[in-house]
Amino acid sequence: MNDIIQTIAVYALPLIFAITLHEAAHAYAAKYFGDTTAYSQGRMSLNPAKHIDPFGTIILPLIFFLVGSPIMLGYAKPVPIDFGKLRKPKRDMAWVALAGPAANFVMALLSWILALLLRAGGVDEPYFMAVANAGIRLNLLFFAFNLFPIPPLDGGRVLTSMLPHKYAYKFARIEPYGFFIIMVLLYLQVLNFWVWPIESIAQFVIRLIVYPLNILLN
């Protein structure tokens, strides 16, 4: 029980921020490209209360953790986006979708930098280092998972945007079944072959970005 409480204490804050900034980034991008739906509903906000879904943000990740799943998933309240209000709906759909994973990548980068600074500063408190590492792991996971090309995931919307109109319309029609498809792929561990390579690539890019700082601190 103590281990469970400690793990929740470490992962709770990074998880809330990962989900909150992901959704806020969608809202900001939608407003930038012409759709103010999310903005008018107060969803372009860094207030976690605006985005937290009791089941998807709290209960579902806890279930994955308790059953020992190698992948921990969660979700927030979907940001309302009227793609028809975007200036160029088919093109801008991709940018709005990519904003969420991009926010997670930036948060993973910042968590990585925080971990470097903690080590360089000789901070002995293991909790802070654990939170920084949790921020890296969760945000890289969210980055990779959300790029999987199945709607309603962000990668599915990006692929829909890239396909010719005829095929984009047909592909978008699988969205009502997307959640069940994803759960089956998770159960069969097929998503591991997508998530792990994408995470590895993202880690490699982050290492390149922080390399000068790493050299400076050492």
RAMOTA-V678773 format. One record per residue. N is the residue number from 1. RES is the residue in one small letter. PSI is psi in whole degrees, -180 to 180 (* if undefined). Layout:
BEGIN
N_RES_PSI, N_RES_PSI
END
This chain:
BEGIN
1_m_-40, 2_n_-40, 3_d_-40, 4_i_-45, 5_i_-42, 6_q_-41, 7_t_-43, 8_i_-41, 9_a_-34, 10_v_-42, 11_y_-18, 12_a_-52, 13_l_-49, 14_p_-37, 15_l_-46, 16_i_-43, 17_f_-38, 18_a_-44, 19_i_-43, 20_t_-50, 21_l_-31, 22_h_-49, 23_e_-40, 24_a_-35, 25_a_-39, 26_h_-46, 27_a_-43, 28_y_-45, 29_a_-41, 30_a_-44, 31_k_-41, 32_y_-36, 33_f_9, 34_g_-9, 35_d_115, 36_t_15, 37_t_-53, 38_a_-39, 39_y_-43, 40_s_-22, 41_q_9, 42_g_19, 43_r_-8, 44_m_67, 45_s_149, 46_l_9, 47_n_113, 48_p_-31, 49_a_-25, 50_k_-20, 51_h_-20, 52_i_131, 53_d_122, 54_p_-42, 55_f_-52, 56_g_-31, 57_t_-29, 58_i_-57, 59_i_-47, 60_l_-49, 61_p_-35, 62_l_-38, 63_i_-47, 64_f_-40, 65_f_-45, 66_l_-30, 67_v_1, 68_g_30, 69_s_138, 70_p_-17, 71_i_129, 72_m_124, 73_l_156, 74_g_168, 75_y_163, 76_a_-179, 77_k_128, 78_p_137, 79_v_127, 80_p_121, 81_i_127, 82_d_96, 83_f_-25, 84_g_-19, 85_k_-8, 86_l_149, 87_r_-43, 88_k_86, 89_p_-49, 90_k_-40, 91_r_-47, 92_d_-23, 93_m_-40, 94_a_-42, 95_w_-39, 96_v_-41, 97_a_-42, 98_l_-20, 99_a_-37, 100_g_-58, 101_p_-34, 102_a_-39, 103_a_-40, 104_n_-38, 105_f_-44, 106_v_-41, 107_m_-36, 108_a_-41, 109_l_-46, 110_l_-37, 111_s_-38, 112_w_-45, 113_i_-41, 114_l_-43, 115_a_-41, 116_l_-43, 117_l_-37, 118_l_-43, 119_r_-45, 120_a_-31, 121_g_-2, 122_g_29, 123_v_120, 124_d_-9, 125_e_110, 126_p_-24, 127_y_-45, 128_f_-40, 129_m_-39, 130_a_-40, 131_v_-42, 132_a_-44, 133_n_-37, 134_a_-38, 135_g_-39, 136_i_-51, 137_r_-48, 138_l_-44, 139_n_-35, 140_l_-38, 141_l_-47, 142_f_-41, 143_f_-51, 144_a_-46, 145_f_-44, 146_n_-16, 147_l_-3, 148_f_129, 149_p_59, 150_i_124, 151_p_145, 152_p_12, 153_l_159, 154_d_-38, 155_g_-33, 156_g_-38, 157_r_-36, 158_v_-45, 159_l_-40, 160_t_-41, 161_s_-32, 162_m_-24, 163_l_152, 164_p_154, 165_h_-44, 166_k_-47, 167_y_-30, 168_a_-42, 169_y_-44, 170_k_-41, 171_f_-39, 172_a_-22, 173_r_-13, 174_i_-3, 175_e_-42, 176_p_-22, 177_y_1, 178_g_-42, 179_f_-43, 180_f_-37, 181_i_-44, 182_i_-42, 183_m_-39, 184_v_-44, 185_l_-35, 186_l_-45, 187_y_-40, 188_l_-2, 189_q_24, 190_v_-34, 191_l_-20, 192_n_-34, 193_f_-11, 194_w_-49, 195_v_-49, 196_w_-45, 197_p_-40, 198_i_-41, 199_e_-42, 200_s_-42, 201_i_-44, 202_a_-41, 203_q_-41, 204_f_-43, 205_v_-43, 206_i_-41, 207_r_-39, 208_l_-42, 209_i_-43, 210_v_-2, 211_y_-48, 212_p_-40, 213_l_-40, 214_n_-43, 215_i_-42, 216_l_-42, 217_l_-24, 218_n_*
END
